[in-house]
Amino acid sequence: MSSKAAINKEVFVPHDEKMLAAVQVKRKTKKKIPFLATGGQGDYVTFICLSVTNKKPVLITITKVKQFPGSSAFAKRSQWTIDQLRQVNGIDSNKDSPEFDLTFDTAFDQWVAGSAGEKCTFIQILHHTCQRYIPTRKPEFVNCQSKLLGGNSILHSAADSVTSAVQKASQALNERGERLGRAEERTADMRNSAEQFSVTAHKVLTPWEIENSGDLVPDPPQNAHHQGSTWSHHVDRTTVCMFRKHTMATSFICMIYWCFFLVCRFL
């Protein structure tokens, strides 16, 4: 379990609260404390946490939570309501920086976050919470990057990414559907042509009852001029046989195209 998850479970859940954000910090300038109650010299971990109550009326608080050396427990220290927050200073609005200041009615703290990204996320959620829950006299956010003050931009960015991915996928599906539609039309035309061709061939072949005909037309015999009608009849029968084979080959090719289309359609 991460430190932030442990803080939420140990410090806020027992009081029917939910932690919205937390940032691990250290003081920009260490206070001169000769000793602590725990016997240490200030070697502890500090978190600034933003939380909200689960029940109405909603109460938003900013809490300083510490973890002392040799202990896995987290202790709640100072706490302020969000109405007591007067100013959030991001230090530099032109670049990412881990430093920030918090000014309350009765306190002023200068902090350095564990990273610039962690600080930016905390300030962004803090700003969004203030805009949502404080109707009047909102705290001032100064020297903060504009990307942090545009609402919940993290969620908006995620939503934009999802929307873009959906649009690209939809476009790809539409293009594939168009290609399949054109293939279906061409295949349907080929199928209709093959069926019509098969019907016509059947009408032509039925009267002849061709049996065991050769594949090639034989050379005419030397006395073909004396056997004109017989030779012509033999040529006609052979031609029709070749016509039938051509028809069967064409129908077979059309069947292959049709099967190919069906496979593509259901891929």
N, C-alpha and C positions, 0 to 999 in steps of 0.2 A: 504494500500500500504506500502511495506517495505521501509526502509530508502534508500537502494541501488536503488530500483526502482524509488523512488522519486528523487534521485540525477540524475539518468539518464534522467528522464523526464524534470527536471528543469534546469540542468546545461549543459547537452550535446546535447540533441535533438534539442533545439533551434539553435544550431550552426552546425546542420547537422553532428553530431558526434554520435558514439555509444560506450557506456561503455562496455569494455570487462571484467573487474574485479574491485573489490573494497574491501578494508580491513579497518575495523575500528581500529584505533590505538590511543595510547597515548605515550608521550615521555618517554623514559627510564629514562632520567634525566630532570626534569622540568627546563625550562629557568627562570631566575630571571627577571620577568617583573613586575614593580611596579603597573601598571594599564593598562587596555585596553581601546580602544576607546568606547567600549560598557559599560564600567563601571564595568565589572566583573574582577575577579582575575584568569582568565585562565580556568574557569569552562565551557569548550565548548567541543563539540564532533568533532573529526578529522577523516577524511577518506582519504586514499591514493587510487587514482583511475587511472586505465589504460584505455585509450580511443583511438579510431581510427576514422578518417574522413570517410564519406561515398563516397566522390568523390575522383578521382585521380587528382594529385599524392597523394598517401596515406600518411597521417601524423599521427604518433603515439605519444601520449603525456602521461606524468605522472603528475597528478594534485592533489594538496592538497586542499581538500574541507572541510569547517568548518560549523558547526551549533551552533549558540550562544544561551545561555539560554533565554528562553522566546520567541523564534522565531522558527517557523516551516520551515523557508526558509533556503536554503543552499547557502553558499557564496564561490566562487572560489578564492583561494589565490595563492600560488606559483604554477608555472607550468614549466615543462621541457620537451623537446623532448626526444624521446628514444635514439637518437644519443648522448645526453649529459650524459647518464647513463654510469658510468664507472665500478661500482662494486655492486654486491648484496651479502651480507654476511648473511648466514643463521645461524651463531653463533655456531651451534652444528650439525654435520653430523651424529651423532650416535643415536640421539633421537629427538622426536618431541619437539619443543620449540616455544613459541609465539614471541620470540625476533628476530629481523632482522635489518640490517643496509643498508642504500642506500647511495651510493657515486656518486655525479654528478660532473661536471666540476667546478661548483661554489658553491656547497653545500654538507653538510654531515649531515645526520640525523640518529638517533638511535631510533627505535620504538619497542613497545610491542603491539602485536595484541590482539584482544579480545579473541582469542583462538589459539592453535597451528594448528588446522585444517584449520582455516580461513587464517592464514599466509601461510601454505603449498599450499593451493589452489591458492592464489595470486601469489606466487613465481613460481609455476608450469606454470600458464598461462603467466606470464611475460617472463619466459624463452622460452616458445614455440613461443611467439610473436617476441622476439629478433631473434630467429633462422630463423624465416620466413621473417622478414622485414629488417633486417640489413645485408647487403651483406658482409661488411668488418668491422673490428674493433668492434667486438661484445663485450658487457660488460662481465666482469668476474663474475662468480658465484662461491663463495667459501663457504666452511663449510655447504653445502647444501646436504641433503640426496639424494642418487642416484635415488630414486623413483621419485623425483621431476624434474630430468633432462633428463628423457627418452622420451621426447616428451609429447604429450597430453595423459598421462597415464590414466587420468580419463575416457576419451572417449574410450581408448583401453580396460580398465577394463570393461566398460559397454558393449562394443562390444563383448568381450570374454564371458561375462555372457550370453548375448543373444545367441551367437553361441553355447555355451554349452547347453543351454536350448533347442535350436532347434535340436541339435544332439540327445539329450535324447528323445525328442518327436518323432523324426524320427525313432530312434531305436525301441521305443515302438510300433509305428505304423507298422514297418516292422515285428516285432515279432507277433503282432496281425494278420497281413495279412497272415503270414505263417500258424498260427494256423487255421485261417478261410479257407485257401487253402486246408489244410489237411482235415478239416471237410467237405469241399465241395466235395473232391474226395471220401471220405468214404460214404457220403450221396448219391452221384451220383451212386456209385457201389450198394448201397442198393436199390436205386430206380430202377436201371436196373434189379437187381435180382428179385425185387418184380413184375416188369412188366412181366418178362419172366415166373415167377412162376404163375402169373395170367393167362397168355396165355395158359400155359400148363394145368392148372386146368380147364380152359374153354373147351379145347379140350376133356378132360377126362369126364367132366360132361354133355356135350351136348347130348350124346346118351341116357342118362338114364332118364332124365326128372323126377328127384326125387321130390316127393310131400309128405309133412307131415311125413317125416321119423323121427324115434325116435333118441334120442341122444346116447343111449347105445345099444349095441348089445344084444338082449335077449338071455336067456339061450336056448339051443337047445331042442326041444320037445323030449319026450321019444321015439317016433317012427321016429326020425330024419334019421335013417338008411334006412327007407322006403321012405323018402322024400328028398333024397340027393340033387338032382338038384334044387328043389324049395328052400330048406334051404340055399344052397350056393348062389343062386341068391339074397335072402333076405339079407344075410350077406354082399355081394358085394355092394348092394345098400346102406346099412347103413354105410359101410366103406367109400364109396364115399361121402356121406353126411358129415361125420366127416371131411373128407379131405377138403371139400369145406369150412367148418367153420374154419378149421385151416388156410386155404389160406386167408380168409377174415380177420382173426385176424392178420396174418402176414402183409398183405397189410395195415391195419390200423396202425400198429406200424411203418411201413415205412413212412406213411404219417405224423405221429407225428414227426419223426426224421427230415423229410424234412421241415416241418413248423418251427421246432426249429432252423434249420440251417438258414432259411430265416430271422428269427427274429434276430439271432446273427449277421448276415451279415450286416444288416442295422442299428444296434445300433451305 
